[in-house]
Amino acid sequence: MSAWSTLLHERGPELLQKLLEHLLLTGIATTIAMVIGLAAGIALTRNKAIQAPVMAAVNALQTIPSLAMLAFLLPLFGIGMLPALIALTLYALLPIMRNTLTGIQGLPEAVLEACAALGFTDQQRLWQVELPLALPTIMAGIRTATVISVGVATLAAFIGAGGLGDFIVRGLAVNNSKLVLLGAIPAAALALLLDRLLQGLELALRHGRHARRRSIGKTLTAATLTLLLVLSLSAALLWRSQDTVSIRVASKNFTEQYILAELLAQMLEMHTDLRVERKLNFGSINIVHNALLNDAVDVYPEYTGTAWRVILQRSNTLSAEQTLEQVRAAYQQRFDLRWLQPFGFNNSYAILVTEDLARRHDLHSISDLAALAPTLTMGFAAEFYVRSDGYPALRNAYALNFSDTAEMDLGLLYQALHEGSIDVAAGNSTDGRIPALHLRVLDDDRNFFPPYYAAPVLRGEVLRAHPEIADVLNRLGGVIDTAAMQAMNRAVDQDQQSAYAVAFDFLQQRGLLQPPDAQ
């Protein structure tokens, strides 16, 4: 319990913020889906000719995997809340539309004939008969849509929309089950709470007319109070988000990025008057790079080789100094982005095997794998397969024909190699689990990988408005070597410390939390 108490103490304020973000995403998306779904469902009952194609299209949207939907919306609407809201709304549409259609069309024919005999207009029949009688069925659809929205909203973290999914993504990245549960348990509890509340309202609406009054009164009172609370909390969150955010520090979704982002954020908090917001967990370089270009974030740590191969699409390999010089010049000219001083370490891709396999087959370099590859399985993160400096190019450069490959989360890759689930892994050279699990890094004897020196990348507009940022962040230049980065990564991955605490300890040990003239 002490570990959980410490975690809740450290993460309590952030947990509340993420819960509010999750409520906001779910509430807005479900409300929009209710308006559209009810209107569309009613319209379909009046035009039976288009029922089949429209419902087929909505059903087709429901079959698209959530991450694929987000990936499709990303280039159209950018990162953040907007694409997440669109995706959530689309997923919530089907149960509301279907239940509205079913509820109205399922009314007894005798009821409709009575309406006609009494001379009801179409609108009178809709508002006085069809909707009241179909309301329990419609509420069941809204209930289903709400629970779906709560679940799908956890994936919004992959595109920087926030919510409880941030904890789940971070926990998976650092293989921290407690962090995963810190996001998963509140999300499940929220889904159950909303489901129970709506179930009570649905059951009340299913009661007879006379018995319904008292039950509806109680249910609506509870629903109103809950709604007012949610709206108040959401309004507070909106007010906070509209407050001026001086600088937004971002990261990708793996351990080292969290630590580097914390180093940047804590240096800015300590040595400037700027308000700092952390926007972590961006899924790939393309997402976070576009976020930088679209003014969604202001600074994040990047690697020279990644920028060289993925963003600038260069295939040749240069020295570390030449790579940094050309990346820095191209980023400033093409994107108005500034590369500050590198932290000091080179986090190259590392082709890893266990010490046991290396000894048995005398493996020292990547070339040594060629003859053995047809009997081995190689594992890597999904991004490594599609990058220009990733698996297909590596396979061609070294003539590696593995018997099989396995894509998995980076946080699980090292353990899978250590336990023998895979034979070879593409990891990162600064990962603390390499020495901890006694893994061997094979030499890149054909110089396939470029140098990957990490450095802060900052928007030029922000630097011009706050030139002091460069002075503050450049104090981190050259102070982190490979051993120090491995030790920090290991503290998070193996010892289950938070990235915030690890970064703070490093800055304190190096005297970087003090003003420059105090050192």
N, C-alpha and C positions, 0 to 999 in steps of 0.2 A: 504493500500500500504506500510505502514511503516514496517509491519511484513514481507512482501515479500522482501522489500529492505534489511532488516536485514538478512533474510535468504540467499539472494543472495550474500550479502557482506561476510557472514560467509562461505558460501559453494562455492563461485565463483571458486577458484582454483581447488577444488575437482570436481566441476561440469565439468570443462574443461578436467580434467584428465579422468573422467568417460566417457565423450563424445568421447574422443580420443580412449579409450579402446573399446567402442562400435563400432566405425568406423573400428577399426582394426579387431575385431571379424567378423563383417559383410563383410568387404572387402575381407579378406583372404578366408572366407568360400564360398562366392559367386564366387570368382575367381576360386577356386578349383572345385566347382560344375559346372562352365561353361566349364572348360577343360574336366572334366569327362563326363558331360552331353552331350556336343556336340559330343565328340568322340563316346560315347555309342549310341547316337541317330543315327549318321551316320552309325555306324556298324550295327544297327538293320535294317536300310533300305536295307542293302545288304544281310541280312540273316533273311528272314521272318519267318523261322521255329522257331526261339527262341524269336520272338517279344512278343508273348503272355505271356510265363512264366517270361521273364525278366521284362516286364512292370507290371505284377501282383506282383512280388516281390518288385519293387520300390513303387507301390501303397500301399502295405502292410506296408512298412516302414513309409509312410506318415500317417497312421492311428494310430501309436503308440503315446500316449500322450507325450508331450515334457519332463515333469518331469520324466516319466517312462523311457524314452530314456536315460536321463542323469543318472538316478539311475543304469541302466543296464551298461552304459559305465564306471561308477565310479570305480568298482573293477578291471576293465581291464586296464584302463589308468590313474588311480589316479585322483587327483583334478586339477583344474586350467584350462588353456586355451585349452589344447589338447583335452579332452573329449568334451568341448564346441564346438570347431571347427569341430570335427567329427559329432556331432549331427546336427549342423547348415548345414554342407555340405550335409548330408543325406536328410534333409528336403528340401533343395534347388534343389536337383537333379531332382525330378519328373517334375516340370513345364518346366525345360530346356530340358530334354530328350523328354518329350511328345510333346512339340512344335517343336523341331527339327525333330522328326519323322513325325508329322503332316504336317509341312511346306514342307518337301521334297516329302512326299508321295502324297500331295495334288496338285502337279503340273499337269497341263493339259497333257494328254497323247500325244497330238500333239507336244508339246515341246520336249518330250523325243524321239519321232519318228524322229523329225528333227535333233536331236543330233546324232542319229544312222545313219541317211542318210548322214550327213556331216562327218562321220567317227570319231567322238569324242571318245577318250578313256574314261574309267570310271573316271579317275582322272580329265580329262579335263571337262567332263560333271559335275562333282561335283563342281569344283572350278569356272568354267566359267558360269554355268547355274543354277544348283540346289541351291547352297548356296546363290548367289546373289538374286534369286527370293524368296527364303524361308526366307531371312534375317529379314524382318518385323515380321514374325510369331515367329522366334527364339528370336528376341528382346522382344516381348511380354512375352515370357517365362522367360527371364532373368529379366525383370522388376518385374514379379510376385515373382520370387525367391528372389530378393533383398529385397522386402517389407516383405516377410516371414522371412528372416534372421534378419532384424531389430527387428521384434516383438519377435521372439524366443530367440534372444540374451539377452533379459531382464531376462530370466530364468537362464542365466549363473551365476548369482550372488549366486545361491544356492550351487554352487560347487567351489566358490572362483575364478571365472574367471573374475570378475570385470564387468565393463560396467554400464550403467544407471540403470540396475536392482538393483544395490546396494541400491540406494535411495528408490526404491519401496519396497524392502524387509524390510529395516529399518523402513520406514514409516508405513508399515503394522504391524510390531512388536511393535511399540510404539504408534500405533493408531494416527499417525500424518498425516493428509491428505495433508498438504503443502509439506511434505517430499516426499510423494507418487507422487504428481504432479510434483515435481522437477525432478523426473526421468521419469514420464510418458509423460509430455509435450515435452521435448526435443526428446524423442524417437519417438513420433508421428510426430513431426516436421521433424526429420531426415528421417523418412519413406516417408513423403509427398514430401520432397525436392528431394530425390533420385528417387522417382516414377515420379515426374514431369520432371526431367532431362532426364530420360530414355524414358518417353513418348514423349518428344520432338524429341529425336533421332529416336524413332520408327515411328513417324508421318513423319519425314523427309525421312525415308527409304521407306515409302509407296507412296511418290510422284512419278510422272513420271520422266523419265531419265533426261530431260532437266531442268525441274523445280526443280529437286532434288539437282542439284549441289550447287546453292547458299544456299539453306536451310541446306544441309548437312554441308557445310562449316561453317556456323554460329553455328550449333549445335555441330559439332565436336570441334570447337574452345572453346565453353563454356565447353564441356565435358572434353577437354584436360586441361583447366585451373583448373577446379574443381578437376580433377584427380591428377594434380600436387600438389594442396593444400592438398588434402587428404593424398597423399603419403608423403608430407613434414611433416605434423602433425604426421602421423603414424611413420615416421622415427624418429622424435623427441621423441615420446613415447617409441619406441623400444630402442633408445639410453639411455633413462632414466631408463628403466627396466633392461638394461644390466649393468648399473652402480652398483657398489657394494652395496648391501643392508646389512647393518651390523646386524640388528635384525628386525624380522618381528613379530609383535604383532597381534594375531588372537582373534576371539571371535565367539560364536554361535550367533543366530539371535533373541535375545530378549533383552529388555531394560537393565536389570542388567548386562548382558555380555558386552554391549557397554560401559557402565559406567566403569566397572572394567578394560576393555581393555584400555580405555582412561587413567585411573589412572596409569596403567603400562607404557603406552607409554609416558605420560608426565613426569613421574619420570625418565625414561631413557633419555629423551630429555634434562631434566634439569640438571641431575647429571652425565651424561657420555658424551663422545665424539662420541658415536655411532649414526649412521643414523638409524632412526626408520621408518618402513613402517607399516601402518595399513592394515590388511587383515581381514575384518569383515564379518559377515553374514553367516558363515558356518552353514549348516542346522541342524546338529545333532552332538552328541558326537562322533559317529563313523567316521564321515567325518573329523572333526577337529583333532581327535586323529590320524587318518591315515595320515593327512597332517603333523602332528608333526613327525611321524615316517619316513615319506618320504622326510623330509627336505624341505617341502613346506612352513612351518612356524616354528617359534622358541619358542614362549611362548604364553600361553593363560590361562585364569582363569577357573578352574575346581572345581567340588564339590566332597568331599570325598565319599559320599554315592553313587553318580553316578558312579564314578570310581569303587567302591566296587561291585556294583550290575551289571553294564552294561559291563565294560571292564574286570574285574576280575571274573565276573560270580559267586560271592559269595552270598548265600541266607540268611545266618545268620546275626543277628544284634548285633553289638558290641558297646561299649562306644565310645564317640567321640575321646578320646585319642588312644584307641586300633585301631579304624578304620584308623586314620591318620597314625599311626605307621606301620600297615600292608600294607596299600596302598603305602606308601612311599617306603617301602622295596621292594615290588613286582614290582613297576614301575622302580626302579633303576636296579633291577636284570634282569627283562625281557625285558625292553624297553630302558634302559639307559636314563630315564627321571627323573628329579629331582623335587620333591615337595618342594616349599619354605614355608615360614611361612604363616599360614592361616590369612586372613584379620580380622577375629574376629567374624563373624556372621554365624549363621546356617540357611541356606535357605532351609528348608525342604519343601516337598510337603505339601500343605494345602488343606484339604477338606473343602469347603466353602458353607455356606448357607446365605440367608439374615437374618437380625435380626428379621424380621417379622415372617418368617417361624420358626426360632429357638424358638421364644417366644410362638407361637401358638401350637407347638408340643413338647415343653420342650426338645429341642435338645442341648446336651452338648458334646457328644462324637460321634465318627463314629459309634460305636455300636448302638447308639440310632436311626440310620437311617434304621436299618434292617427291622423293622416292617412296616415302612412307604415307603420303597424303591419301592414296586410295583406300587405306584401311582406317582412316581417322574421321572424326566428326568435328567440325569447327563451329563455334558459337560466337555470336556478336549481337550488338544492339541493332534494332531495325534501321536506324539512321545510317549505320555503317554500310548497309547493303546498297543504298541509293546514292551515296556521296561519290564524287569523282575521285576522291582519295580513299575509297572504301573497298569492299570485298571484290567486286568484279575486276577492278583495275589491279588490285593486289594479286588476284588469282592469275591474271594474264602476265603480270610482270615476273612472277616467280614460278609459273607453270604448275600451280597447285590444283590438283583435281581431287578434292576431298570426296569421300564416299557419301557424306551427307552434311548438311548445314542446319543450324538451329538459331532462330531469331528469338531473343528474350530481353527482358528488362536488364539494363546495365547493373542494377543492384543485385540481381540473381546470378549474374554471369560467373563471377569468381567462385562462388560456392558450388555452382554446377561443375566447374572445372576441377575444383578441389575434391568433390565427391565422385568424379568419374563419369558424370552424365554426358560430358563432352570431353574431347581430347585436346583441343586447341581453342584459344579464346583471343579475341581482339579487344584488349582493355586499354587502360591509360597508364602511362609510365609513372605517374605520381600517385597512383592509388595505394593507399596504405595497406590494402589487403594482399598486395603482392608479397611483401616480406612476411606478413602475418601468416599467410597460408603456404609459404614456402614454394612460390611459383617462380619460374625462370623466364626472363625476358630474352627472346631470341634476337640476335643482332640483325638489324636491317642492312645487310651487306650489299645490297644494290641501291641504297639510298633512295628507296621508293617514297618514303614519307618526308615531307618538308619539315622545317623546324616549326614548332607550335609554342611560341613564347606568348604567355598570357599578359594582357594589358587592358586598362580601362579604355573603352570607346565612348566618346562623349559627343553630343550634338553641338555643332558649331554655334548655333543660336544661343544655347545655354551658356557656353563658355564666354561669348561676347557679353552677355548680360551679367555673368558672375565670374570674372577672370580669376578670382581667388580659388575657385574649385581646382584648377590645374595645379596650383602650388600645394594645396592640401593633399590631393591624390598622388602627386608625383613624389611625395614623401614615402610612398610604398614602393617606389622604383628600386629594384635590385635587392630588396630586403628578404625575399622569400626564395630559398633555394629548393632543390628537389627534395632533400631530406625533410626540410621544414614543412613543405606542402604534403608530403607523405604522412608525416606525423599528425598534421591537422585532419587530413582525410581519415586516417585510422581512428582518431579520437571520436569522430562522428559515426563512422561505419561500424567499428568494432566495439568501442566503449559506449556507444549510444548517447554521447553528449550532444547538445544542441549546437548548431552552426553559430548561433549568436554567442554562446559561452566560449566556444573554441576561438572564434575571431577576437573576442574581447581579451582573452588570456594572452593571445599572441601579441596584440597591440600593447598590452600592459607590460609584458616581458621585454619588448623592444623599446619601450619608452615612447611610443608613438602617440599615446594619449595626452602627453604633455605638450605645451607650446614649444616650437623649435628653439627659442632662446632659453628654455628651461632645461634643455638636455646638456 
